[in-house]
């Protein structure tokens, strides 16, 4: 059983908030713990948004409670009528995640049967203690860089394996490849992108996240690799041009890394394309189809390399 940082923070923050509320001799002190539980999130950005939603909704709840309960009386019907206006207001203010929290405040005020400065001050302190405790705990977020580097390494290894298998097929027509790297890579990229997005939300003042852009780049390259596979199967292993393409894919497989070597391979690709253009025109339909698939494959490889060239080496 794995215990995450969010669980640990919740286990620490909840009793801490209740303890602080108890020291301040607040009524309904346990509600401070509820606020802390609701405000602890997996990223700093979500934590601040959650805190804002709940604080704003609670302020609206206090105002509406005073108006409805004092004017209409402390009756269950008053709560229902108030919610008819309160919930649309939170939607309009875009603070709907705070509805549950503010409902607790509403019931506190309803139970008090009288809304004065003392009870309002009590509820404000509960809100500040609960939300403040969660925000303080969420200032610390564990570094995700190690996990992101592991994902990067695994994806690059799979890219290299896929390119080598393509080279092997072009050279020998080997159909023994299971294609497991394709499904593995698709899953790895999704996990890596989700984790890198969490890393983005943990750096509130940093506008650029290198890993997020890196995995986005690999996603686009992976889509091209998937498009290349059907083209490769149309090029016969005995065709003279397939051996040169195979050699090029072999070189590409050895150059899969975070650095930007795409310019070198684009130059080699240009030379390769010119060599193929110098060949005699195809004499049969089969040769024509192979030639068409060959040039289509070259275009896909070129786009694959252009995507990498646009990614700066200093990004990761």
Secondary structure as GFF3:
##gff-version 3
##sequence-region A 1 316
A	DSSP	alpha_helix	5	23	.	.	.	ID=ss1
A	DSSP	alpha_helix	30	39	.	.	.	ID=ss2
A	DSSP	alpha_helix	44	72	.	.	.	ID=ss3
A	DSSP	alpha_helix	76	93	.	.	.	ID=ss4
A	DSSP	three_ten_helix	96	98	.	.	.	ID=ss5
A	DSSP	alpha_helix	99	112	.	.	.	ID=ss6
A	DSSP	alpha_helix	117	138	.	.	.	ID=ss7
A	DSSP	alpha_helix	145	172	.	.	.	ID=ss8
A	DSSP	alpha_helix	180	202	.	.	.	ID=ss9
A	DSSP	alpha_helix	210	233	.	.	.	ID=ss10
A	DSSP	alpha_helix	240	254	.	.	.	ID=ss11
A	DSSP	alpha_helix	262	277	.	.	.	ID=ss12
A	DSSP	alpha_helix	285	309	.	.	.	ID=ss13
A	DSSP	three_ten_helix	313	315	.	.	.	ID=ss14
###
